[in-house]
Amino acid sequence: MQEFFNKTVMNRIATTGLSNLDNLLLSKTLSIMTGYDLIVGQSYSLFAHRYDLKADINLCQWSESFIYCMGAFTERLIVEQRYGENFVSQGSVLKELVWFMSRFNQIDFIYGVSIIKSIEKVIVNYAAKYYDVIFVYSDTANTENDESEENAGTSLKGTINLLEANNLQYQIIDASDKESALSAMVNFLGMSPILSADKALTKAQRELNFK
């Protein structure tokens, strides 16, 4: 069940739940409205090149999936610690974990289950300690997700299951109407936006070269 946050100041914002481009646009716009820095996760293709993984994420086996999940978490952790306060983390450290867990949700060897549980514990503890608020985007107008690079870790059900199983507080944001979603997030944060949702969205689209 969703719970509201008790903190009065929420400076470290995590977002997750949509495909990379949609998540990026909303998170970029939210950073403009709040004046916070935006932290963007690296694409799978960069990790594939760096760690010599398969080019297609869907072809990754157990060892490659593990490397991707841990590599993404480690690099995200390093970047977020550099910012310290006042950031919007697009995708957050949760995205790759959701993907990894859903990919091997029926694994039947004890060693693998133990590793997944250990990774889950480390990443969840980090999220609980360092994120003041977690926004989970839900697009009711487009509910189809898959395990492609574009949509890695965007399973709404998988994300919510992870958060609730670990008692992490979160807010679901209906992203089917972007302006309404942005206004809802800023209202939840109790902030006066620097720019209105429509103007900030236009600015974000321009800066990201979105048409």
SETIMAR-400132 format. One record per residue (C-alpha): residue number from 1; z, y, x negated. Coordinates in steps of 0.2 Angstrom, whole numbers, plus 5000, padded with zeros to 4 digits. Each point is the difference from the previous one (the first is absolute). Example, Ala and Ser with C-alpha at 12.3 -4.5 7.8 and 13.67 -1.06 7.14 Angstrom:
<recs>
<rec num="1" c3="5039" c2="4978" c1="4938"/>
<rec num="2" c3="4997" c2="5017" c1="4994"/>
</recs>
This chain:
<recs>
<rec num="1" c3="5000" c2="5000" c1="5000"/>
<rec num="2" c3="4996" c2="5018" c1="4994"/>
<rec num="3" c3="5015" c2="5010" c1="4995"/>
<rec num="4" c3="5001" c2="5019" c1="4997"/>
<rec num="5" c3="5005" c2="5006" c1="4983"/>
<rec num="6" c3="5017" c2="5008" c1="4997"/>
<rec num="7" c3="4994" c2="5011" c1="4985"/>
<rec num="8" c3="4998" c2="5018" c1="5004"/>
<rec num="9" c3="4988" c2="5003" c1="4986"/>
<rec num="10" c3="4985" c2="4988" c1="4998"/>
<rec num="11" c3="4991" c2="5004" c1="4984"/>
<rec num="12" c3="4993" c2="4983" c1="4995"/>
<rec num="13" c3="4987" c2="4994" c1="5013"/>
<rec num="14" c3="4992" c2="4983" c1="5000"/>
<rec num="15" c3="4985" c2="4997" c1="5011"/>
<rec num="16" c3="4991" c2="4983" c1="5003"/>
<rec num="17" c3="4991" c2="4991" c1="5014"/>
<rec num="18" c3="4982" c2="5006" c1="5000"/>
<rec num="19" c3="4984" c2="4996" c1="4989"/>
<rec num="20" c3="5000" c2="5010" c1="4984"/>
<rec num="21" c3="4989" c2="5014" c1="5006"/>
<rec num="22" c3="5009" c2="5003" c1="5016"/>
<rec num="23" c3="5017" c2="4999" c1="4992"/>
<rec num="24" c3="4994" c2="5012" c1="4986"/>
<rec num="25" c3="4993" c2="5013" c1="5012"/>
<rec num="26" c3="5016" c2="5000" c1="5011"/>
<rec num="27" c3="5012" c2="5000" c1="4984"/>
<rec num="28" c3="4990" c2="5013" c1="4992"/>
<rec num="29" c3="5001" c2="5011" c1="5015"/>
<rec num="30" c3="5018" c2="4997" c1="5002"/>
<rec num="31" c3="5003" c2="5005" c1="4982"/>
<rec num="32" c3="4991" c2="5017" c1="5003"/>
<rec num="33" c3="5010" c2="5003" c1="5016"/>
<rec num="34" c3="5016" c2="4997" c1="4991"/>
<rec num="35" c3="4996" c2="5007" c1="4983"/>
<rec num="36" c3="5004" c2="4983" c1="4991"/>
<rec num="37" c3="4991" c2="4992" c1="4987"/>
<rec num="38" c3="4989" c2="4985" c1="5004"/>
<rec num="39" c3="5001" c2="4984" c1="4991"/>
<rec num="40" c3="4985" c2="4989" c1="5002"/>
<rec num="41" c3="4999" c2="4981" c1="4995"/>
<rec num="42" c3="4987" c2="4994" c1="4989"/>
<rec num="43" c3="4986" c2="4989" c1="5008"/>
<rec num="44" c3="4999" c2="4981" c1="4997"/>
<rec num="45" c3="4984" c2="5002" c1="4990"/>
<rec num="46" c3="5009" c2="5010" c1="4987"/>
<rec num="47" c3="5014" c2="4986" c1="4999"/>
<rec num="48" c3="4986" c2="4987" c1="4999"/>
<rec num="49" c3="4992" c2="5008" c1="4985"/>
<rec num="50" c3="5016" c2="5003" c1="4991"/>
<rec num="51" c3="5008" c2="4983" c1="5003"/>
<rec num="52" c3="4983" c2="4990" c1="5000"/>
<rec num="53" c3="5002" c2="4994" c1="5018"/>
<rec num="54" c3="4986" c2="4995" c1="5012"/>
<rec num="55" c3="4990" c2="5015" c1="5006"/>
<rec num="56" c3="5002" c2="4994" c1="5018"/>
<rec num="57" c3="5018" c2="5001" c1="5006"/>
<rec num="58" c3="4997" c2="4986" c1="5012"/>
<rec num="59" c3="4996" c2="4988" c1="4986"/>
<rec num="60" c3="5017" c2="5003" c1="4991"/>
<rec num="61" c3="5010" c2="4984" c1="4998"/>
<rec num="62" c3="5019" c2="4999" c1="4999"/>
<rec num="63" c3="5002" c2="5006" c1="4982"/>
<rec num="64" c3="4987" c2="5015" c1="5002"/>
<rec num="65" c3="5008" c2="5005" c1="5016"/>
<rec num="66" c3="5017" c2="5000" c1="4991"/>
<rec num="67" c3="4994" c2="5011" c1="4986"/>
<rec num="68" c3="4992" c2="5012" c1="5012"/>
<rec num="69" c3="5016" c2="5002" c1="5010"/>
<rec num="70" c3="5011" c2="5002" c1="4985"/>
<rec num="71" c3="4988" c2="5011" c1="4991"/>
<rec num="72" c3="4998" c2="5012" c1="5015"/>
<rec num="73" c3="5019" c2="5001" c1="5003"/>
<rec num="74" c3="5004" c2="5003" c1="4982"/>
<rec num="75" c3="4987" c2="5014" c1="4998"/>
<rec num="76" c3="5005" c2="5008" c1="5017"/>
<rec num="77" c3="5018" c2="5000" c1="4995"/>
<rec num="78" c3="4997" c2="5009" c1="4984"/>
<rec num="79" c3="4990" c2="5013" c1="5008"/>
<rec num="80" c3="5012" c2="5003" c1="5014"/>
<rec num="81" c3="5015" c2="5002" c1="4988"/>
<rec num="82" c3="4990" c2="5013" c1="4991"/>
<rec num="83" c3="4999" c2="5011" c1="5016"/>
<rec num="84" c3="5019" c2="4996" c1="5005"/>
<rec num="85" c3="5001" c2="5011" c1="5016"/>
<rec num="86" c3="4988" c2="5007" c1="5012"/>
<rec num="87" c3="4985" c2="4988" c1="5001"/>
<rec num="88" c3="4989" c2="4991" c1="5013"/>
<rec num="89" c3="4997" c2="4982" c1="4993"/>
<rec num="90" c3="4983" c2="4994" c1="5008"/>
<rec num="91" c3="5001" c2="4981" c1="5002"/>
<rec num="92" c3="5017" c2="5000" c1="4992"/>
<rec num="93" c3="5007" c2="4985" c1="4990"/>
<rec num="94" c3="4999" c2="4990" c1="5016"/>
<rec num="95" c3="4982" c2="4998" c1="5003"/>
<rec num="96" c3="4996" c2="4987" c1="4986"/>
<rec num="97" c3="5016" c2="4990" c1="5005"/>
<rec num="98" c3="4994" c2="4999" c1="5018"/>
<rec num="99" c3="4983" c2="4994" c1="4994"/>
<rec num="100" c3="5008" c2="4987" c1="4987"/>
<rec num="101" c3="5012" c2="4993" c1="5013"/>
<rec num="102" c3="4987" c2="4998" c1="5014"/>
<rec num="103" c3="4988" c2="4992" c1="4988"/>
<rec num="104" c3="5012" c2="4986" c1="4996"/>
<rec num="105" c3="5010" c2="5000" c1="5016"/>
<rec num="106" c3="4999" c2="4981" c1="5001"/>
<rec num="107" c3="5002" c2="4996" c1="4982"/>
<rec num="108" c3="5009" c2="4983" c1="4998"/>
<rec num="109" c3="5006" c2="4998" c1="4982"/>
<rec num="110" c3="5018" c2="5006" c1="4997"/>
<rec num="111" c3="4996" c2="5009" c1="4984"/>
<rec num="112" c3="4987" c2="5011" c1="5009"/>
<rec num="113" c3="5012" c2="5004" c1="5014"/>
<rec num="114" c3="5014" c2="5004" c1="4988"/>
<rec num="115" c3="4988" c2="5012" c1="4991"/>
<rec num="116" c3="4995" c2="5009" c1="5016"/>
<rec num="117" c3="5018" c2="5002" c1="5005"/>
<rec num="118" c3="5005" c2="5007" c1="4984"/>
<rec num="119" c3="4985" c2="5013" c1="5000"/>
<rec num="120" c3="5005" c2="5004" c1="5018"/>
<rec num="121" c3="5018" c2="5004" c1="4995"/>
<rec num="122" c3="4995" c2="5011" c1="4985"/>
<rec num="123" c3="4987" c2="5010" c1="5010"/>
<rec num="124" c3="5010" c2="5002" c1="5016"/>
<rec num="125" c3="5016" c2="5005" c1="4990"/>
<rec num="126" c3="4989" c2="5014" c1="4991"/>
<rec num="127" c3="4993" c2="5006" c1="5017"/>
<rec num="128" c3="5018" c2="5000" c1="5008"/>
<rec num="129" c3="5007" c2="5010" c1="4986"/>
<rec num="130" c3="4985" c2="5013" c1="4996"/>
<rec num="131" c3="4992" c2="5003" c1="5016"/>
<rec num="132" c3="5008" c2="5012" c1="5013"/>
<rec num="133" c3="4988" c2="4996" c1="5014"/>
<rec num="134" c3="4987" c2="4987" c1="5002"/>
<rec num="135" c3="4985" c2="5004" c1="5012"/>
<rec num="136" c3="4991" c2="4985" c1="5006"/>
<rec num="137" c3="4983" c2="5005" c1="5007"/>
<rec num="138" c3="4994" c2="4991" c1="5016"/>
<rec num="139" c3="4982" c2="5003" c1="5006"/>
<rec num="140" c3="5000" c2="4994" c1="5018"/>
<rec num="141" c3="4981" c2="5004" c1="5001"/>
<rec num="142" c3="4996" c2="4989" c1="4986"/>
<rec num="143" c3="5011" c2="4985" c1="4998"/>
<rec num="144" c3="4989" c2="4989" c1="4989"/>
<rec num="145" c3="5006" c2="4997" c1="4982"/>
<rec num="146" c3="4995" c2="4988" c1="4987"/>
<rec num="147" c3="5004" c2="4995" c1="4982"/>
<rec num="148" c3="4985" c2="5010" c1="4992"/>
<rec num="149" c3="5003" c2="5012" c1="4986"/>
<rec num="150" c3="4999" c2="5014" c1="5012"/>
<rec num="151" c3="5013" c2="4993" c1="5012"/>
<rec num="152" c3="5011" c2="4991" c1="4988"/>
<rec num="153" c3="5018" c2="5001" c1="5006"/>
<rec num="154" c3="4997" c2="5009" c1="5016"/>
<rec num="155" c3="5005" c2="4986" c1="5012"/>
<rec num="156" c3="5011" c2="5009" c1="5013"/>
<rec num="157" c3="5009" c2="4984" c1="5005"/>
<rec num="158" c3="5003" c2="4995" c1="4982"/>
<rec num="159" c3="5007" c2="5017" c1="4995"/>
<rec num="160" c3="5012" c2="5001" c1="5015"/>
<rec num="161" c3="5006" c2="4982" c1="4997"/>
<rec num="162" c3="5003" c2="5005" c1="4982"/>
<rec num="163" c3="5010" c2="5016" c1="5004"/>
<rec num="164" c3="5010" c2="4992" c1="5014"/>
<rec num="165" c3="5004" c2="4984" c1="4990"/>
<rec num="166" c3="5008" c2="5011" c1="4987"/>
<rec num="167" c3="5008" c2="5013" c1="5011"/>
<rec num="168" c3="4989" c2="5014" c1="4994"/>
<rec num="169" c3="4999" c2="5015" c1="5011"/>
<rec num="170" c3="4983" c2="5006" c1="5005"/>
<rec num="171" c3="4990" c2="5010" c1="5013"/>
<rec num="172" c3="4984" c2="4994" c1="5008"/>
<rec num="173" c3="4988" c2="5014" c1="5001"/>
<rec num="174" c3="4985" c2="4998" c1="5012"/>
<rec num="175" c3="4985" c2="5005" c1="4990"/>
<rec num="176" c3="4987" c2="4999" c1="5013"/>
<rec num="177" c3="5001" c2="5019" c1="5002"/>
<rec num="178" c3="5002" c2="5007" c1="4982"/>
<rec num="179" c3="5006" c2="5017" c1="5005"/>
<rec num="180" c3="5013" c2="4993" c1="5012"/>
<rec num="181" c3="5005" c2="4988" c1="4986"/>
<rec num="182" c3="5002" c2="5014" c1="4987"/>
<rec num="183" c3="5010" c2="5011" c1="5012"/>
<rec num="184" c3="5011" c2="4985" c1="5005"/>
<rec num="185" c3="5004" c2="4997" c1="4982"/>
<rec num="186" c3="5004" c2="5018" c1="4996"/>
<rec num="187" c3="5011" c2="5001" c1="5015"/>
<rec num="188" c3="5009" c2="4984" c1="4995"/>
<rec num="189" c3="5003" c2="5008" c1="4983"/>
<rec num="190" c3="5007" c2="5016" c1="5008"/>
<rec num="191" c3="4989" c2="5011" c1="4990"/>
<rec num="192" c3="4989" c2="5015" c1="5004"/>
<rec num="193" c3="4983" c2="4996" c1="4994"/>
<rec num="194" c3="4991" c2="5011" c1="4987"/>
<rec num="195" c3="4984" c2="4998" c1="5010"/>
<rec num="196" c3="4997" c2="4994" c1="5017"/>
<rec num="197" c3="4994" c2="4982" c1="5002"/>
<rec num="198" c3="4982" c2="5004" c1="5004"/>
<rec num="199" c3="4998" c2="5013" c1="4985"/>
<rec num="200" c3="5009" c2="4988" c1="4988"/>
<rec num="201" c3="4989" c2="4985" c1="5006"/>
<rec num="202" c3="4984" c2="5011" c1="4997"/>
<rec num="203" c3="5007" c2="5005" c1="4983"/>
<rec num="204" c3="5004" c2="4982" c1="4995"/>
<rec num="205" c3="4983" c2="4994" c1="5006"/>
<rec num="206" c3="4991" c2="5013" c1="4989"/>
<rec num="207" c3="5011" c2="4996" c1="4985"/>
<rec num="208" c3="4997" c2="4982" c1="5001"/>
<rec num="209" c3="4981" c2="5003" c1="5004"/>
<rec num="210" c3="5002" c2="4991" c1="5017"/>
<rec num="211" c3="4986" c2="5004" c1="5012"/>
</recs>
